[in-house]
Amino acid sequence: MGGGFGAKGTSFGNTKGSALDAISNLLTAASFIPGIDTFTNLASIPVDLLRGDYISAGLDFVGAIPFIGEVADVAKTADKVSDTVKAIDKIADASKGDKGIIKVPKSPAKLTRSGWKEITPDVMKKKTTSRTFKKNGLTIRFDKGKKGAGGYGGKDHYHILNPNSTGKHDYYLDKYGNPVPKNSKASHILP
């Protein structure tokens, strides 16, 4: 579909993976608990406004209205599920090889040539050979293999951060675009 790694024109907002997203997800889940649903909907409004998610903020407002709010809670949850599906599709479509496998370049220099911005903190650049890149709301990290190191430590590899991660159990995406845990074999994507 898209040409190169990272499809043009696709974006999932600028707070994905932030603490505000985690708070919003928690409040959305809590909104299904009878008795506290009105409170959680009202508490979600400023969080979603800060995230720039005006649709969810509007659904939170409607969700605070008794009875009608139950429909809004379901709609907001569907919106969050839709974001996760879009993120996975975005990764998979952005650079598919055979059988839907995500292909990453051998050299991270190719990422910058295809529009990815390096966002590696200066302190990290001085201490490691890891480099972090961002494009269209996605973040990818390249780890240079160390000569003589065992396992993935001795191989150049990438990690694609899950933009909808809720913790260590789904921190990265595998080469198929599926959420996988930190330190898992599947989280290491070889060029």
N, C-alpha and C positions, 0 to 999 in steps of 0.2 A: 504494500500500500504506500506508505510514506517513503520518501527518498532519504536514505541514510538513517543514522541512529537518532531517533527523536522526531516525531512527526510535527510538521509546522502547523501553527494555528490551533494547537490543542493546549489547554491550560486548565488546571484544577484549582485555581486560586493561589494565593501566596502564603497561606498559613498551614498547608498540609504538613502533618507531622509535628506541629507545634503543641505547646501545652494547652492553648485555646481549643485546638481540635480535640484533644483528649478530654477536656472538661465538657465540651459540647457533646461528644459521644456518650460520656457518662450520664449527663443530664437527659439525653434522648432515651437511653435505656431506662433510667429511673422514671421517666414520664409514663411508663406503662404500669407503675405501681399505684393501685388505687389509694387515694387519700393524700398522696404527695405529688400527684401529677400536675395539679394547678401550680404549686410552688415551683416545680422543676421547669415547667413551661415559662413561667415568669422569669426565673433565674437564667434561662437560656437566651432570652432576648438580647441583653447587653453583650453576652459572649458572642452570639452569632453576628451582631452588628459590628463588633470589633474585628471579627474574622472576615467581614465583607460579604457574608452569606445572608443576603436580604430575604431570599426565599424562605430559608429556615427561620429567620427572625419573624417573618409574617406568619408562618405556620405555628410558631411558638405562641404568638399573640392569639391566634384563633384557638390554639390548643388550651389556652387558659379559660375558655368559655365552656362551662359544663355541658356535657353530652356531645356538642359539636366538636369539642376538643379531641375526642377519641379518634375521629376521622383524621384530624390534622396530625396527631401523633403517628398514625400509620403512614401517612403521606411523607412525613419528615424521615421516618426510618427507611422508607423506600428510596428517598432521595440520597441518603447516606450509602445504602447498598448500591445504588446506581453509580455513585462516585467511585466506589471500590472497583466495580466492574469496568468502568471507563478507564481507570488507571491501569488495570491489568491489560485491557485491550490496547491501550496506548503504547505500553511497553512492547507487547507482542507484535503489534502492527508496525511499530516504528522501525524495526530491524529484524524481520523474520528471515530465517534461512529455510532450509528444508524442514518439513514437519513442524513448523511453528516455533523453532528454536531461535532464541535471541542470539544474534551474532554481535560480538564486540570487537573493536579493532585491536590488532596486535600492539600498536603503539597508541598511548593516550594523546599524542600530538594530533592524531586524526580526529579526536573528539573536538578539539578547539577549532580545527579547520572546518568542521561541519556545524559550527554554531554553538557548541557547548562552551560555557564560561567557567574557567578555573576559579574555584572559591576556597582553595586550600588556605587555612590560616598560616600566617608567616611563621609562627612558632612551630607548627607542624612541619612546614617545609624545611626548617633548619634541623629538625630531629629525626625525620623519617623520609623514606622515598615514596610514601603514599601521597596521592594527589586526588582531590575531590573536584567534581565538575557538576554543573547544574544547567538545565535547559527545560523550559516549559513545565516547571514545577517538579521535575524529576531530578534526583541526585544520584550520581554514580561515583564510586571510589575505585581508583586503580591502586593496587598494591604490587610493587616491584618485588620479584623473587630475590631472595638472598642466596648467593652461591654457597653451596654446602648445607643449606637448611633442609630439613625433612618436610614431607607433606606439602601443603600449599604454600608454606613459608619459603620454599625453594622455587616456586613457580610464579610467573607474572599472572595476576588474576584480577578480576573486578568483583565488586559488590554493588548491586542495585538496591538502593534504599526503598522500602515500601512506603509510598506517600501516605498510606492509610494505616500505618503500624499503630498498634495499641500496646506494644511491649516487646520483650525479647523473643517471644514465641512466634512473632510474625514481622520481625525487624527488616528482613530483606526479601527480595523476590528472586526466584530461581530462574534458570534460563528459559523456562516456559511462561514466566510471568506470574507464577503462583507464590503466595506468601510462604516464607520458610523462616525457621529460627536463626538467631545469631549463632555463630560457631558451627553451623551445620555444613555438611559436605556440599549440599545443594546450593548454599549461598555463595560458593566460590565459582565464579564463571570464568572459564579459561578462554583466551582469545583463539 
